[in-house]
Amino acid sequence: MATACKRSPGEPHSENIETSRMKRAAAKHLIERYYHQLTEGCGNEACTNEFCASCPTFLRMDNNAAAIKALELYKINAKLCDPHPSKKGTSSAYLENNSKGAHNNSCTDRKMNKKEMQGPRDDFKDVTFLTEDKIYEILELCREKEDYSPLIRVIGRVFSSAEALVQSFRKAKQHTKEELKSLQGKDEDKDEDEKEKAACSAAAMEEDSGASSSSSRIGDNTQGDNNLQKLGPDEVSVDIEAVRRVYDRLLSNEKIETAFLNALVYLSPNVECDLTYHNVYSRDPNYLNLFIIVMENGNLHSPEYLEMALPLFCKAMSKLPLAAQAKLVRLWSKYRADQIRRMMETFQQLITYKVISNEFNSRNLVNDDDAVVAASKCLKMVYYANVVGGDVDTDHNEEEDEEPIPESSELTLQELLGEERRNKKGPRVDPLETELGVKTIDCRKPLIPFEEFINEPLNDVLEMDKDYTFFKVETENKFSFMTCPFILNAVTKNLGLYYDNRIRMYSERRITVLYSLVQGQQLNPYLRLKVRRDHIIDDALVRLEMIAMENPADLKKQLYVEFEGEQGVDEGGVSKEFFQLVVEEIFNPDIGMFTYDESTKLFWFNPSSFETEGQFTLIGIVLGLAIYNNCILDVHFPMVVYRKLMGKKGTFRDLADSHPVLYQSLRDLLEYEGSVEDDMMITFQISHTDLFGNPMMHDLKENGDKIPITNENRKNLDFQALEETTEYDGGYTRDSLIIREFWEIVHSFTDEQKRLFLQFTTGTDRAPVGGLGKLKMIIAKNGPDTERLPTSHTCFNVLLLPEYSSKEKLKERLLKAITYAKGFGML
């Protein structure tokens, strides 16, 4: 009896094994096809498959993401594109790979002519970076064949690689005069036959180079770097004009623009990783090139970029170290206003798009949106470029008289309570502002108006109480838009000021209560003012003067106003009425403290006022209290007043805002080309009216009514008067040879050099009231002949001058001292 062979349950039939193997091979092949479709596309430029890289709307992904997506597409049996027969002369890698696959389709049987067999060369796979010439070369070939896919692939490959993009569009090295002479000498030494041989050899090399031209070959990075010119600390190696020309040529083609878009999506996460974890900028400052190149894309603000590409790029850009940000700002500051505006609008578009496409509220804060935060940080760089590139005046700062605070080992009550101010020297300063050495207040006129940086949709959804908390706590996990104040409007900033003042008031109240408990005294937690309506100014100023002298810290308490003989609790309304009444009386022209200009609608200080400086100080305290207690006053001063409050000195230019008629008259005087003395017949004397309308005369300098204004002295830097009033010490006299030579040199200075001399010796380049004759300068001997430069004590207007051996040396040393005065020489 025949018995059948039994198989164990786990032992498959041989045919089942073969079937299983074939299924696995087929599945592997399909997954590979999906992968190639996601990474390289089908070759059909008009493809509509959303899962194909050739589709115009496809968003490029990295290799890892493509592998995962390919597996997902296989599981759901997604659409696979048929390999598309390329137009004349192209054959994509995708087609080549599939022609060797398990499924032999009709494409493998298609005969290719000689031109079509040049597909690998048309892919330009040996191009590892781009130049303007290489772009135009590829573009011309694509036009001839009416197929732009090779250019699209090259752009996708280079613009998605940080290494390739950093090396692209480099400036050519500029030879020095010595190098040019050396090269010329070598050429002259060459024999004519050698020259001809070299020329033929160069031509042959160019012929054999194929797709890679000599200007774009970068097989060896060291060799490429050797062809670059040496750059200064603020210079960049990228040829920006070439980048702009390339974008102008290419962005008109929709399919090519899609290549830029997809490449940026792939590039940005890798760049963010490089900057966050690998400190790549410190190793290669040229890494900044890729940000410069990408930002020249004029279509960044278009809707296609807003969803994914631009947010990813902003996140990467916000990771730039401070030094790189400052370098980028200094570069952009040299751009035209329309170029700054384009970059500003790019980031503003992203912020607005994200704000209106999300529902932000107290539980879903806009501060937590990575795209909005990153775009705001990038916008800050454009903002500072707008400042640095504008009309900047970094001089004319008020002297900072800071008295050293004695150190004590004992903690104060404020420190014990955690109430000690973090920033004892004033408001927090932005690190980028410090790195640049420029403040916003230094900019008189930016390239584009500051108002354009305000984003109203963002202000509408910003929870200012939360934002203020993030600002004060200064945690790395929470971003505060108060670190980008240029983006906030006046209402939002006022709300932030309100929170700051209220917290300070509560802090003072808390400290007062604890002091009362510790010292056993009943202290008032409020700043109480009791005034009579018919004597409101006298009562208020007397009371405030006493508080300012006895305990100025009480001014930080919440104000509580009571009108004598009236019932009412001050919950804010009484204080507002008090300030309105005070302001109406203080700024009444009949009082005489301020004047009002009908043409400018601005108040100014009355020079003929009988009030003392102390009374004006009290007025300032009143105005400060109003702001501190959130009372808005209808008071308008010219900008120079606020610049003074921010530590800037008033200059001649400020007259244009405060006294425009006077400013224009003086400008006409300074620019008059005829004889000022003969034609205008004016002197150094002015007239004005007193409180009662009577004319009064005032000499601008001693005996000013007898000194005519001439073309020579109309700028009021009268160095002849300075020489007459200067005193001497240490052995020098008016008749010393070096002193006579000194004044001959100074009188021969240009106007700019004279101003530098004044800056060096006095700390300011302006004459005091009454002219340079009122400046008591001292020239003191500082030893015998030496190589040391002259020095000065600006606080005392003392010039320390060594007794140099010759007039020429004296002039050379003096000019060097006044020209490079900042940082040394002034004590």
Stockholm file with secondary structure:
# STOCKHOLM 1.0

chainA/1-827         MATACKRSPGEPHSENIETSRMKRAAAKHLIERYYHQLTEGCGNEACTNEFCASCPTFLRMDNNAAAIKALELYKINAKLCDPHPSKKGTSSAYLENNSKGAHNNSCTDRKMNKKEMQGPRDDFKDVTFLTEDKIYEILELCREKEDYSPLIRVIGRVFSSAEALVQSFRKAKQHTKEELKSLQGKDEDKDEDEKEKAACSAAAMEEDSGASSSSSRIGDNTQGDNNLQKLGPDEVSVDIEAVRRVYDRLLSNEKIETAFLNALVYLSPNVECDLTYHNVYSRDPNYLNLFIIVMENGNLHSPEYLEMALPLFCKAMSKLPLAAQAKLVRLWSKYRADQIRRMMETFQQLITYKVISNEFNSRNLVNDDDAVVAASKCLKMVYYANVVGGDVDTDHNEEEDEEPIPESSELTLQELLGEERRNKKGPRVDPLETELGVKTIDCRKPLIPFEEFINEPLNDVLEMDKDYTFFKVETENKFSFMTCPFILNAVTKNLGLYYDNRIRMYSERRITVLYSLVQGQQLNPYLRLKVRRDHIIDDALVRLEMIAMENPADLKKQLYVEFEGEQGVDEGGVSKEFFQLVVEEIFNPDIGMFTYDESTKLFWFNPSSFETEGQFTLIGIVLGLAIYNNCILDVHFPMVVYRKLMGKKGTFRDLADSHPVLYQSLRDLLEYEGSVEDDMMITFQISHTDLFGNPMMHDLKENGDKIPITNENRKNLDFQALEETTEYDGGYTRDSLIIREFWEIVHSFTDEQKRLFLQFTTGTDRAPVGGLGKLKMIIAKNGPDTERLPTSHTCFNVLLLPEYSSKEKLKERLLKAITYAKGFGML
#=GR chainA/1-827 SS CCCCCCCCTTCCCHHHHHHHHHHHHHHHHHHHHHHHHHHTCCSCTTCCCTTSTTSTTCCCCCHHHHHHHHHHHHHTTCCCCCCCCCSTTCCCHHHHHHHTSSSCCHHHHCCCCTTGGGHHHHTTTTCCSCCHHHHHHHHHHHHHHTCCHHHHHHHHHHHTCHHHHHHTTBCCCCCCHHHHHHHHHHHHHSCHHHHHHHHHHHHHHHHHTTTCCTTTCCSCHHHHHHTSCCCCTTCCSBCHHHHHHHHHHHTTSHHHHHHHHHHHHHHHHHHHHHHHHSCHHHHCGGGGHHHHHHHTCTTTTSHHHHTTHHHHHHHHHTTCCHHHHHHHHHHHTTSCHHHHHHHHHHHHHHHHHHHHTSCCCSSSCGGGCHHHHHHHHHHHHHHHHHHHTSEECCCCBCCCCCCCCCCCSSCCHHHHTTCSCSCTTSSCCCHHHHHHTCCGGGEEECSSCGGGGCCHHHHHHCCHHHHHHHHHHTCSSSCCGGGSGGGSCHHHHHHHHHHHHHHHHHHHHHHHHHHHHHHCCCCCSSEEEEECGGGHHHHHHHHHHHHHHHCGGGGGSCEEEEETTCCCCCSSHHHHHHHHHHHHHHTCTTTCSEEEETTTTEEEECTTCCCCHHHHHHHHHHHHHHHHTTCCCCCCCCHHHHHHHTTBCCCGGGHHHHCHHHHHHHHHHHHCCSCHHHHHCCBSEEEEECTTSCEEEEESSTTGGGSBCCTTTTTSCCHHHHHHHCEEETTCCTTCHHHHHHHHHHHTSCHHHHHHHHHHHHSCSSCCTTCGGGCCCEEEECCSSCSCCCEEETTTTEEEECCCSSHHHHHHHHHHHHHTCTTSSBC
#=GC SS_cons         CCCCCCCCTTCCCHHHHHHHHHHHHHHHHHHHHHHHHHHTCCSCTTCCCTTSTTSTTCCCCCHHHHHHHHHHHHHTTCCCCCCCCCSTTCCCHHHHHHHTSSSCCHHHHCCCCTTGGGHHHHTTTTCCSCCHHHHHHHHHHHHHHTCCHHHHHHHHHHHTCHHHHHHTTBCCCCCCHHHHHHHHHHHHHSCHHHHHHHHHHHHHHHHHTTTCCTTTCCSCHHHHHHTSCCCCTTCCSBCHHHHHHHHHHHTTSHHHHHHHHHHHHHHHHHHHHHHHHSCHHHHCGGGGHHHHHHHTCTTTTSHHHHTTHHHHHHHHHTTCCHHHHHHHHHHHTTSCHHHHHHHHHHHHHHHHHHHHTSCCCSSSCGGGCHHHHHHHHHHHHHHHHHHHTSEECCCCBCCCCCCCCCCCSSCCHHHHTTCSCSCTTSSCCCHHHHHHTCCGGGEEECSSCGGGGCCHHHHHHCCHHHHHHHHHHTCSSSCCGGGSGGGSCHHHHHHHHHHHHHHHHHHHHHHHHHHHHHHCCCCCSSEEEEECGGGHHHHHHHHHHHHHHHCGGGGGSCEEEEETTCCCCCSSHHHHHHHHHHHHHHTCTTTCSEEEETTTTEEEECTTCCCCHHHHHHHHHHHHHHHHTTCCCCCCCCHHHHHHHTTBCCCGGGHHHHCHHHHHHHHHHHHCCSCHHHHHCCBSEEEEECTTSCEEEEESSTTGGGSBCCTTTTTSCCHHHHHHHCEEETTCCTTCHHHHHHHHHHHTSCHHHHHHHHHHHHSCSSCCTTCGGGCCCEEEECCSSCSCCCEEETTTTEEEECCCSSHHHHHHHHHHHHHTCTTSSBC
//
